[in-house]
Each structure stands twice: as structure tokens, then as C-alpha cells.
Amino acid sequence: MDSAGPDDRAVNRAPVRRGVYILPSLFTLGTLIFGYVAILFTLKATQLLAAGASAGGVGAAFDTAAKMIGWAILSDGLDGRIARLTNATSEFGREFDSLADVIAFGVAPAFLAYAWGVQAIVPSTHPHLFELIVKAGWLVGFGFLICGAARLARFNIDKGASKDQKYFIGLPIPAAAGVVAAVVHWTKSPITGEFYSLAWLAAVALGAFLMISRVRYYSFKGIDLRKKRSYLFIIVLGLIAWAIVVYSELALLVLATVYSLSGPALKLVGRFHSRPPASHPRESPGREVQVT
């Protein structure tokens, strides 16, 4: 029987730190707002589709939703970077960031992937195929969402235990959402063919699988902005920024696709270039070995 009173239990409890770090939390709030706006514009696009609006208006609404996800990715990246630079990390900030990521990079891209890739399909002479695609769209969209949530939960658990901060285990959920947003931003007009819709759902399912896989992805956390870098580093960053501003559709699509495939590619290259086990010289049968 526990004889400790309420005062004793209060003393034994670890003190709870109250308050939040304002600057990184503001960027996390921005991530949440961008994700919410992306959902609103995706809903607007579906309403325009149902009303028979022009393809330009529907494509513009989908494109705006994709751009909001892109801005959410930028805000999420600045959130973590600023928190580390200013040593303003906290348990509240980590949980708040994860909840915002579920909305911005889980719900928003899953809704966008389904609405853009399924709802505008023109049914062919095979109605059963159309019904199959619609049901597959529901399943793939939910699969993307639940895999993203599981990826975030695993990241929060492994963050304190893992000592190797150079790599992520599994495709980060912002990168998976970035692929969805980049494809929509590049094409804009929704998919109307059944074959293209199936290919799109397969690509979204692949992104969901990569999130929960054990494939390693470079985290870019080893890049210290406070250290001196070669002028070539600044030139490369400038060229990438210029390409994103001038040719955003193609540049963002290439960046998102290359990063999402970099993990499987590096794993495949590592298997082909794996070192063979060290061979030990064997003694010939029938030959005596003299010990000196």
C-alpha cells in the first residue's frame, strides 16, 4: 500500500516546463495554415469540376493547392533549421510540428492526389474499371495518409535514439507530399484517362511505401550554415533558386523526383558495389604446415 501523500507525489514528479519558443512555432503555424489552405483549394477545384467549369479554372485551383503544399514544405524546413540554430527545441515544438505535418503533408496531399487523379476521369465503355479506380483511389489516399502518420511517429521515436543524424530512415513525409505537389504543379489540368489514373495511383502508393520503408535518405542536417563554404556552393544554390523561380514546374518536379528516388538508387548501388568477404588462405590438403 502506498503511504505517500499528494505532496510527496508532487515532489517526485519531474517539473513540467511551460511556455513555447515563439519563432520556430510561428513557422510551424505557417505550415499548418498552408496545409489548411491547400485543402480548401482542392475542395474548390472539386466543386468547379462538379459545376462543369472550364479546364483553366479547375487547373488553376489545383495548382494553387499544390503551391500551398510547396510553401508548407519551405516553412517546415525553416522551422527545424531555425530551432536548431537558435537552440530553441522543445517537446511542445516537436509534437506541434508533427501534428502540423499530418495536416499539411498527410491530409492535404492525399486529398489532392485523389481529387486531381481520379475525380475528373471520363468513364469509358467499361464501368467496372471506373468503379475499381475510384475505390483504389480511396484506398491509396488513405494508405498515403496512414503511412505518413506512421512515418512521423517512427521519426519521433527514433530521433532521440539514433545517433546518425546524417540520414533519414524512410522517405520523409514532406518529400512524399512534395512529389504529389510537384506533379500537380507541373501538369495543372487533372487526369481524365483511366490508364493515366492507374499509373498515378501506383506512383502515390510507391511514395507511401517508401515512407515506411527502411531506405536511407540524406537529411542535409550536416550542412552547417555558420561554417565557411566554397564559393561554388553559393553558385550552385543560386542556380537552383533561379531555376525554381523561372522554371518552377520543371525544376520542382526534377528536384522532388530525384530526391524521392535517391534512396532506392543508393541502396541498389550499394548492393552492386558491396565488398566481398575477406578471403583467408586455405591450406592445401596433404601439405603439412611447419611452425617455427
Residue pairs with C-beta under 8 A, 6 or more apart in sequence:
4 12
17 90
17 91
20 90
20 92
20 93
20 96
21 83
21 86
21 88
21 89
21 90
21 93
23 82
23 86
23 88
24 79
24 80
24 82
24 83
24 86
24 88
24 89
24 93
25 93
25 96
27 75
27 76
27 78
27 79
27 82
28 75
28 76
28 79
28 93
28 96
28 97
28 100
29 100
30 71
30 72
30 75
30 79
31 72
31 75
31 76
31 79
31 97
31 100
31 101
31 104
32 99
32 100
32 103
32 104
34 68
34 69
34 71
34 72
34 75
34 104
35 68
35 69
35 72
35 100
35 103
35 104
35 105
35 107
35 108
36 103
36 104
36 108
37 65
37 68
38 65
38 66
38 68
38 69
38 72
38 104
38 108
38 109
38 112
39 65
39 103
39 107
39 108
39 111
41 61
41 62
41 64
41 65
41 68
42 61
42 62
42 65
42 108
42 111
42 112
42 115
42 116
43 111
44 61
45 58
45 61
45 62
45 65
45 115
45 116
45 190
46 115
46 119
48 57
48 58
48 61
49 58
49 115
49 119
49 120
49 190
55 189
58 120
58 189
58 190
59 188
59 189
59 190
60 188
62 112
62 115
62 116
62 184
62 188
62 189
62 190
63 184
63 185
63 188
65 108
65 112
65 181
65 184
66 112
66 180
66 181
66 182
66 184
66 185
67 181
67 185
68 108
69 104
69 105
69 108
69 109
69 112
69 177
69 178
69 180
69 181
70 178
70 181
70 182
70 185
70 252
72 104
72 105
72 108
72 174
72 177
73 105
73 174
73 177
73 178
73 181
76 97
76 100
76 101
76 104
76 105
76 174
77 174
79 97
80 97
81 225
82 88
83 89
83 93
84 221
85 225
85 226
94 156
94 159
98 152
98 153
98 156
101 148
101 152
101 173
101 174
102 148
102 149
102 152
104 177
105 148
105 173
105 174
105 176
105 177
106 144
106 145
106 148
106 149
106 152
106 173
106 177
107 145
108 177
109 144
109 176
109 177
109 180
109 181
110 141
110 142
110 144
110 145
110 148
111 141
112 180
112 181
112 184
113 140
113 141
113 144
113 180
113 200
113 204
114 137
114 138
114 140
114 141
115 190
116 184
116 190
116 191
117 137
117 190
117 191
117 197
117 200
117 201
117 204
118 133
118 134
118 137
118 191
118 197
118 201
119 190
120 190
120 191
120 192
121 130
121 133
121 191
121 192
121 193
121 194
121 197
122 192
122 193
123 130
124 130
124 194
126 194
129 194
130 194
133 194
133 197
133 198
133 201
136 198
136 201
137 197
137 201
140 201
140 204
140 205
140 208
141 204
143 205
143 208
144 176
144 204
144 205
144 207
144 208
147 208
147 209
147 211
147 212
148 173
148 176
148 177
148 208
148 211
150 211
150 212
151 170
151 171
151 172
151 173
151 211
151 212
152 173
154 169
154 170
154 212
155 168
155 169
155 172
158 169
162 169
165 219
165 221
165 222
166 218
166 219
166 221
166 222
167 216
167 217
167 218
167 219
168 216
168 217
168 218
168 219
169 214
169 215
169 216
170 210
170 211
170 212
170 213
170 214
170 215
170 217
171 207
171 210
171 211
171 213
171 215
171 217
171 260
171 263
172 211
172 217
173 211
175 217
175 256
175 259
175 260
176 207
176 208
176 210
176 211
176 260
178 252
178 256
178 259
178 260
179 203
179 207
179 256
179 257
179 260
180 204
180 207
181 252
181 256
182 252
182 253
182 255
182 256
182 257
183 200
183 203
183 253
185 248
185 249
185 252
185 253
186 249
186 250
186 252
186 253
191 197
191 200
207 260
210 260
210 263
210 264
213 263
215 263
215 264
215 267
216 263
216 266
216 267
217 259
217 262
217 263
218 262
240 251
240 255
243 251
244 251
244 252
244 255
283 289
